[in-house]
Amino acid sequence: MKLGFIDSTNVKPADTDPSFEHWIRVDSMVTTWIHNSISKEIVEGFMYTKSARKLWMDLEQRFGGCNGPQLYQLQRSITSLNQGNSTVGHYFTSLVKLWEEFDVLTPKTQCTCNGCTCGASKAAADLASFMQVIQFLMGLGDNFDHVRNQLLVMDPTPNVNRAYSMVLSVEKQREVHLELTETGDATAMHIRGVFKKDERRRGYNDKRSQFCDKCNKSGHSRDTCLI
């Protein structure tokens, strides 16, 4: 496994060993993978390490300290993030990125019983899933109060992907309704404009068809004649 090149379980063979060249190639490949995962701002400081194991140890020594400040900042970002003027999709994507960063830095608790017969692993996973749903719903706009309340009373609480799907469906329905409303308003305005134009045309034609036998002129009747 490639992990052995990092945790030193795959020991470098002697130069005379037939597998030496293959080991060097794979180690170089793993080193490249690690380089590609490092931000461009700091990768240059690790370009000349001799092996994947050495590179990993250097990274661990420089950046593997206490994650407390990072976890604190990430948790604050997660708690304070809200939809604002963003779409549901954009808001959810931003939240997922923060969750992923938080998960990487959070120490993992593992059950010690064989196959986790005590249910602790499932309970921990269910709690994490529930908290993600709560965090997602907390940041939604007030115009999603109805679907938010629906999700909160569901038993069992759906996972965050299901919750996102339901909220997204509501957003799409509103967009369609708004589009239909705007189209209907535009159509109504057009019809009113045509109707008024027809009224003016009919009034003009009515006047042209009138003839006053008092002054012998067209455009009005005897009743409206000013002479």
JOFENCOR-V812993 format. One record per residue. N is the residue number from 0. PSI is psi in radians with two decimals (NA if undefined). Layout:
{{N | PSI} {N | PSI}}
This chain:
{{0 | 2.59} {1 | -0.44} {2 | -0.48} {3 | -0.41} {4 | -0.26} {5 | -0.76} {6 | 0.15} {7 | 0.25} {8 | -0.39} {9 | 1.56} {10 | 2.49} {11 | 2.19} {12 | 2.93} {13 | 2.73} {14 | -0.52} {15 | -0.11} {16 | 2.41} {17 | -0.45} {18 | 0.05} {19 | -0.87} {20 | -0.72} {21 | -0.73} {22 | -0.74} {23 | -0.75} {24 | -0.80} {25 | -0.72} {26 | -0.69} {27 | -0.66} {28 | -0.78} {29 | -0.70} {30 | -0.73} {31 | -0.72} {32 | -0.77} {33 | -0.75} {34 | -0.75} {35 | -0.34} {36 | -0.11} {37 | 2.50} {38 | 2.61} {39 | -0.47} {40 | -0.48} {41 | -0.14} {42 | -0.53} {43 | -0.47} {44 | -0.07} {45 | 0.29} {46 | -0.37} {47 | 0.41} {48 | 2.63} {49 | -0.35} {50 | 2.89} {51 | -0.67} {52 | -0.80} {53 | -0.73} {54 | -0.78} {55 | -0.73} {56 | -0.69} {57 | -0.75} {58 | -0.72} {59 | -0.69} {60 | -0.64} {61 | -0.68} {62 | 0.06} {63 | 0.46} {64 | -2.76} {65 | 2.29} {66 | 0.05} {67 | -0.92} {68 | -0.69} {69 | -0.75} {70 | -0.68} {71 | -0.82} {72 | -0.71} {73 | -0.74} {74 | -0.67} {75 | -0.72} {76 | -0.72} {77 | -0.78} {78 | -0.65} {79 | -0.23} {80 | 2.31} {81 | 2.89} {82 | -0.73} {83 | -2.25} {84 | 0.10} {85 | 2.83} {86 | 2.86} {87 | -0.70} {88 | -0.78} {89 | -0.73} {90 | -0.78} {91 | -0.72} {92 | -0.73} {93 | -0.68} {94 | -0.71} {95 | -0.71} {96 | -0.73} {97 | -0.71} {98 | -0.75} {99 | -0.74} {100 | -0.74} {101 | -0.70} {102 | -0.67} {103 | -0.66} {104 | -0.24} {105 | 2.26} {106 | 2.40} {107 | 2.30} {108 | 2.17} {109 | 2.44} {110 | 2.45} {111 | -0.22} {112 | 2.65} {113 | 2.01} {114 | 0.17} {115 | 1.16} {116 | -0.22} {117 | -0.27} {118 | 0.12} {119 | -0.70} {120 | -0.75} {121 | -0.69} {122 | -0.71} {123 | -0.73} {124 | -0.71} {125 | -0.69} {126 | -0.74} {127 | -0.72} {128 | -0.75} {129 | -0.74} {130 | -0.60} {131 | -0.71} {132 | -0.79} {133 | -0.79} {134 | -0.69} {135 | -0.80} {136 | -0.58} {137 | -0.62} {138 | -0.08} {139 | 2.69} {140 | 2.81} {141 | -0.39} {142 | -0.02} {143 | 0.37} {144 | -0.71} {145 | -0.91} {146 | -0.52} {147 | -0.80} {148 | -0.65} {149 | -0.80} {150 | -0.63} {151 | -0.47} {152 | -0.04} {153 | 2.44} {154 | 1.98} {155 | 2.79} {156 | 2.24} {157 | 2.75} {158 | 2.97} {159 | -0.54} {160 | -0.68} {161 | -0.73} {162 | -0.76} {163 | -0.74} {164 | -0.72} {165 | -0.75} {166 | -0.72} {167 | -0.67} {168 | -0.71} {169 | -0.74} {170 | -0.76} {171 | -0.71} {172 | -0.69} {173 | -0.68} {174 | -0.73} {175 | -0.77} {176 | -0.76} {177 | -0.71} {178 | -0.73} {179 | -0.68} {180 | -0.78} {181 | -0.68} {182 | -0.73} {183 | -0.72} {184 | -0.72} {185 | -0.70} {186 | -0.75} {187 | -0.73} {188 | -0.69} {189 | -0.74} {190 | -0.74} {191 | -0.69} {192 | -0.75} {193 | -0.71} {194 | -0.78} {195 | -0.67} {196 | -0.72} {197 | -0.65} {198 | -0.77} {199 | -0.69} {200 | -0.73} {201 | -0.69} {202 | -0.70} {203 | -0.77} {204 | -0.63} {205 | -0.72} {206 | -0.69} {207 | -0.52} {208 | -0.18} {209 | 2.60} {210 | 2.29} {211 | 2.08} {212 | 0.05} {213 | -0.80} {214 | 0.04} {215 | 0.70} {216 | 2.66} {217 | 2.92} {218 | -0.18} {219 | 2.99} {220 | 3.04} {221 | -0.59} {222 | -0.52} {223 | 0.15} {224 | 2.41} {225 | -0.08} {226 | NA}}
